[in-house]
Amino acid sequence: MKTLVFILLCIALLPASAEPLYAAERLEYSLYWNGIKAGKASLEKRESGDTVQLISTVTSTPLAGFVYTVDDLVVSTLKKRPQSDGIGLPSAYRIRLHEGRHRRDKEYRFDYAEKKILYINHLEKERIEFPLALPTLDPLSSIYHVRALPLEVGKSLHVTIFDSKRSYRMEVRVLRREEVDTPAGRFKTIAIQPVLQSEGFFSRRGEFFLWLTDDDRRIPVQIKTKIKVGTVTGQLSGITY
């Protein structure tokens, strides 16, 4: 079953004082398939000097693994940009997927001096160069970038992404404001729909939905995607700063 990039989210039991939007953090989620606990996910953000690293994981529970095993790891490494509101620009992106019988092990290397992206498929021994235009993000870092953008209900915004051997403009539809219940509590949110065309556990084409807290932090507290055999939902269960 082909799926699209796993884009992980955020949080539980928020502190009363607002944390910086890009503070170092570890976010944990519970995953449900048609209401049944099916796995867990995490997203960790690390900083060292001018380097930012985003690490996402998703794993199925032992019981769900009998039906469909999921064990995914995605790592995005970025360089901070001075006087920028964004997360930075990616320098490397690695995606290792094990979903059922399907496996992927791919890497993108961003070379801004030469204005090119080196695409590497480690399983198929494939190496291809593609042109790089600024600014271009990978699927994982694009979600952090969207968190920093102004969101107006009823309008769309666009972010350029490189994935699956091509660059494209990802449309992000700002759908509505609503309150959602999670194991961590009830939150006022803005629902958005990033129209992805990527690989990973979450989201089919045009079927990925994300709920961000309706405040300056824009913390994703719920995700939802439709698959061939139902719906997968991720809800926040914990956060560590």
Summary of the structure (lengths in Angstrom):
residues: 241
radius of gyration: 17.0
end to end distance: 35.2
largest distance: 49.8
contacts: 767
relative contact order: 0.22
helix: 5%
strand: 56%
